[in-house]
């Protein structure tokens, strides 16, 4: 069954859910039509299974990439490196995740993916927030990044993540515009 999911994932990523046909999916997976229908009675059922397949291993994959980063490096840089490494290694999955059909099931799976990503990021950033090395709430003057990076805030003048105390923010007396401490929070 994993072979069918892998090949269908590639097919959906290349052609999109709307354009791919059931015959394309069967031909790509190189299994009999009967076997294919046994596992997936419709294209929608298959797409639903492919979304599950994409979402289910996300946190484990990013955690594995995170563990490969230097523990002495700044935490946000390590998180971004892990997410980008996963993105580069799994582009087909991201193509499918970032353009799902507008169904309630697909939206629910994407919401779960987002919740899992937020929980993972929060678990890594929480020790820095507790230690006062990372602000938990963005400043009113700083636009926030979208999920899963919503726990960090950005300096409006340089659009870089602010990870130090308000004293090092670009708007403080002792700093000039554009001097935010980009990825400079200490690791755990």
C-alpha positions as CSV (number, residue, x, y, z in Angstrom):
1,X,0.0,0.0,0.0
2,X,2.9,2.4,0.7
3,X,4.0,2.0,-2.9
4,X,0.5,3.1,-4.1
5,X,0.7,6.1,-1.7
6,X,4.2,7.1,-2.8
7,X,3.4,6.9,-6.5
8,X,0.1,8.7,-6.1
9,X,1.8,11.4,-4.1
10,X,4.2,12.0,-7.0
11,X,1.3,12.0,-9.4
12,X,-0.8,14.5,-7.4
13,X,2.2,16.7,-6.9
14,X,3.0,16.8,-10.6
15,X,-0.5,17.2,-12.0
16,X,-2.7,18.4,-9.1
17,X,-5.7,16.6,-7.7
18,X,-8.1,18.1,-10.3
19,X,-6.1,17.1,-13.4
20,X,-4.9,13.6,-12.4
21,X,-7.2,10.8,-13.5
22,X,-7.8,7.5,-11.7
23,X,-6.2,5.8,-14.8
24,X,-3.1,7.9,-14.3
25,X,-2.9,6.8,-10.7
26,X,-3.3,3.1,-11.5
27,X,-0.8,3.2,-14.3
28,X,1.8,5.0,-12.1
29,X,1.4,2.6,-9.2
30,X,1.8,-0.5,-11.5
31,X,-0.8,-2.5,-9.6
32,X,-3.9,-4.1,-11.0
33,X,-7.1,-2.1,-11.3
34,X,-8.8,-4.5,-8.9
35,X,-6.1,-4.1,-6.3
36,X,-6.2,-0.4,-6.6
37,X,-10.0,-0.2,-6.1
38,X,-9.7,-2.6,-3.2
39,X,-7.6,-0.1,-1.3
40,X,-9.0,3.1,-2.7
41,X,-12.6,3.0,-4.1
42,X,-12.3,6.6,-5.4
43,X,-9.8,9.3,-6.2
44,X,-11.0,11.3,-3.2
45,X,-10.4,8.3,-0.9
46,X,-6.9,8.0,-2.3
47,X,-6.2,11.7,-2.0
48,X,-7.4,11.6,1.6
49,X,-5.0,8.7,2.3
50,X,-2.2,10.6,0.6
51,X,-2.8,13.7,2.8
52,X,-2.7,11.5,5.9
53,X,0.5,10.0,4.6
54,X,2.0,13.5,4.2
55,X,0.9,14.9,7.5
56,X,1.5,11.8,9.7
57,X,5.3,11.9,9.8
58,X,5.8,15.6,9.7
59,X,6.8,16.2,13.3
60,X,9.1,13.1,13.4
61,X,10.8,14.2,10.2
62,X,11.4,17.8,11.5
63,X,12.5,16.5,14.9
64,X,15.1,14.3,13.2
65,X,16.3,17.2,11.1
66,X,16.4,19.4,14.2
67,X,18.6,16.8,16.0
68,X,21.1,17.1,13.2
69,X,21.6,20.8,13.8
70,X,24.3,22.1,16.2
71,X,23.0,22.3,19.7
72,X,25.2,25.4,20.2
73,X,23.4,27.3,17.4
74,X,20.6,29.8,17.9
75,X,17.3,27.9,18.4
76,X,15.2,29.8,15.8
77,X,17.9,29.2,13.1
78,X,18.0,25.5,14.1
79,X,14.2,25.3,13.8
80,X,14.3,27.0,10.4
81,X,17.1,24.8,9.2
82,X,15.2,21.7,10.2
83,X,12.0,22.9,8.5
84,X,13.8,23.8,5.3
85,X,15.7,20.6,5.3
86,X,12.5,18.7,5.6
87,X,11.0,20.8,2.8
88,X,13.9,20.1,0.5
89,X,13.8,16.4,1.2
90,X,10.0,16.2,0.7
91,X,9.0,18.6,-2.0
92,X,6.3,16.4,-3.4
93,X,4.6,16.2,-0.1
94,X,4.6,19.9,0.3
95,X,3.2,20.4,-3.2
96,X,0.3,18.3,-2.2
97,X,-0.1,19.9,1.2
98,X,0.0,23.4,-0.1
99,X,-2.7,23.0,-2.8
100,X,-5.4,20.6,-1.5
101,X,-8.9,20.4,-2.9
102,X,-11.3,22.5,-0.9
103,X,-12.9,19.7,1.1
104,X,-13.7,19.6,4.8
105,X,-11.5,16.5,5.2
106,X,-8.5,18.2,3.5
107,X,-8.9,21.3,5.6
108,X,-9.1,19.3,8.8
109,X,-5.9,17.5,7.9
110,X,-4.1,20.7,7.1
111,X,-5.3,22.2,10.4
112,X,-3.9,19.2,12.2
113,X,-0.6,19.6,10.4
114,X,-0.5,23.3,11.4
115,X,-1.4,22.4,15.0
116,X,1.4,19.7,15.1
117,X,3.9,22.2,13.7
118,X,2.9,24.8,16.2
119,X,3.2,22.4,19.1
120,X,6.6,21.2,18.0
121,X,7.9,24.8,17.6
122,X,6.4,25.9,20.9
123,X,8.1,22.9,22.7
124,X,11.5,24.1,21.4
125,X,10.9,27.8,22.1
126,X,9.2,27.5,25.5
127,X,12.5,27.2,27.5
128,X,13.8,30.4,25.9
129,X,10.5,32.2,26.7
130,X,10.6,30.9,30.3
131,X,14.2,32.1,30.6
132,X,13.3,35.6,29.3
133,X,15.5,35.2,26.2
134,X,12.6,35.2,23.8
135,X,9.4,37.3,23.9
136,X,6.3,35.2,23.9
137,X,4.1,38.1,22.6
138,X,5.0,40.3,19.6
139,X,5.2,44.1,20.1
140,X,2.3,46.1,18.6
141,X,4.8,47.8,16.3
142,X,6.1,44.5,14.9
143,X,4.2,42.4,12.4
144,X,4.0,38.7,13.3
145,X,5.0,35.9,11.1
146,X,2.4,33.3,10.1
147,X,2.1,29.9,11.7
148,X,4.2,27.9,12.7
149,X,6.5,30.8,13.5
150,X,3.8,32.9,15.3
151,X,5.6,32.7,18.6
152,X,8.4,34.9,17.3
153,X,8.0,38.6,16.4
154,X,9.6,40.7,13.7
155,X,11.1,44.2,13.7
156,X,9.2,46.4,11.4
157,X,12.4,48.1,10.1
158,X,14.4,45.1,9.1
159,X,11.7,42.3,9.0
160,X,13.9,40.0,11.0
161,X,12.9,37.9,14.0
162,X,13.5,39.6,17.3
163,X,14.8,37.2,19.9
164,X,16.4,39.4,22.6
165,X,15.0,41.5,25.2
166,X,13.2,44.8,24.3
167,X,16.5,46.6,25.0
168,X,18.0,45.2,21.8
169,X,15.0,45.9,19.6
170,X,15.6,48.4,16.8
171,X,13.3,50.9,18.4
172,X,15.2,51.0,21.7
173,X,17.5,54.0,22.7
174,X,20.7,52.0,22.4
175,X,20.1,50.6,18.9
176,X,19.7,51.9,15.5
177,X,17.3,50.9,12.8
178,X,18.0,47.5,11.3
179,X,20.1,46.2,14.2
180,X,17.8,43.5,15.5
181,X,19.4,40.5,17.0
182,X,18.6,38.2,14.1
183,X,18.7,34.6,15.4
184,X,20.8,35.5,18.4
185,X,18.9,34.0,21.2
186,X,21.0,31.5,23.2
187,X,20.1,27.9,22.9
188,X,18.7,25.9,25.8
